[in-house]
């Protein structure tokens, strides 16, 4: 199974940049998309529903904001929208498709970079999502949780780590939280299971020449439960074409 995760930074903008021409050429089974930023009536054109895919959207209540989606070649047994969060479900941040005992999730965690208020919201999301991860762990189901987590975990995961230690996305509290996710809670960073190389990034600022100089951050993940650790066979970041300020994260699994 091949799963692709991508923050689109607007599905309509990504479409204009060739995203929908790229989709059928990837031999992917599932696409997990974030920051769709469109209401259903804005993407009713058949262009936005790739052939041979079942497409599911969870938009934010606020127009032009957030939103997640999941495209699957196989029709899921069930689709769950939201993770029972009174604060964050209205922002369209979680969609889960179930295939037998396997769940594939597209999640978009808040960014705290705009102002202190949003950083506090990010911490609240992390607290709530921890409880959801514990429920996942106790459920006995297998999970692949894809998305923009808006946190670089280790120094290897961003080019300029020293000056960013006081910036949202690389704060000690955020990194410690991921330490717990990948440590105490026994989840697995699928990319790092098979790709230990440096300079592997999924997001680049639009300022300066960050893309040209590969001054990026790895903030997009595919996270699996420990049972699926050995199912990860290959992981890569697609950079030949750009559809967004993020790059597609592609992971192959042998279930």
Secondary structure, DSSP 8 states (H G I E B T S, - for coil): -EEEEEE-S-HHHHHHTTHHHHHTTS--SEEEEE-----GGGG-SGGGS-TT-EEEEE--SSTTS--EEEEESS--SEEEE--S-TTTGGG--EEEEEETTEEEEEEE----SS-HHHHHHHHHHHHHHHHHHHHHHHH--EEEEEEE-----SGGGBTTTGGGTTSTTS-HHHHHHHHHHHTTT-EEEHHHHH---SS--SEE-SSTTTTTTT-EE--EEEEEEGGGGGGEEEEEE--SS-SSSB--EEEEE--
